[in-house]
């Protein structure tokens, strides 16, 4: 175990992470909070309480999901997509998620930031069908996030700003011929 990072977790959290990784003691026994505490004492590693993990806007995935009124899986997907900041001490450890007022506003209300449109608005702005927008989302060509608005959920899709100079030319000079049709 990395002793520098264990000190910031309670004995119960270290036990949980060790169990998730299927680690055993030197005698082949499963870790318990008591065994973790004994290891800390014998190796001079400071312990801590669970309360030090929390900050004014740092939560567990479960609590973040309750605050944002979404499922735990949605919060984890948002973390993995970079929409919410979250950290894990090890791959099997619980997430610590920062949810600010800005994150709450951005992910839960219809008041989306500039350039983020609902599905229908994105289709209209891009001049394509809603199905095409969904296909582009699935292909990773557009960035989108599921949000909850009241009792309903919907998409907010980042639509890149386009100008006349960004558009494809209607007629490509390479395809034009001097022949009259």
Secondary structure as GFF3:
##gff-version 3
##sequence-region A 1 181
A	DSSP	alpha_helix	3	6	.	.	.	ID=ss1
A	DSSP	alpha_helix	11	20	.	.	.	ID=ss2
A	DSSP	alpha_helix	33	43	.	.	.	ID=ss3
A	DSSP	three_ten_helix	50	53	.	.	.	ID=ss4
A	DSSP	beta_strand	58	59	.	.	.	ID=ss5
A	DSSP	alpha_helix	61	68	.	.	.	ID=ss6
A	DSSP	alpha_helix	72	81	.	.	.	ID=ss7
A	DSSP	beta_strand	85	87	.	.	.	ID=ss8
A	DSSP	beta_strand	96	98	.	.	.	ID=ss9
A	DSSP	alpha_helix	101	108	.	.	.	ID=ss10
A	DSSP	beta_strand	116	117	.	.	.	ID=ss11
A	DSSP	alpha_helix	119	126	.	.	.	ID=ss12
A	DSSP	alpha_helix	130	139	.	.	.	ID=ss13
A	DSSP	beta_strand	143	149	.	.	.	ID=ss14
A	DSSP	beta_strand	152	158	.	.	.	ID=ss15
A	DSSP	three_ten_helix	164	166	.	.	.	ID=ss16
A	DSSP	three_ten_helix	173	175	.	.	.	ID=ss17
###
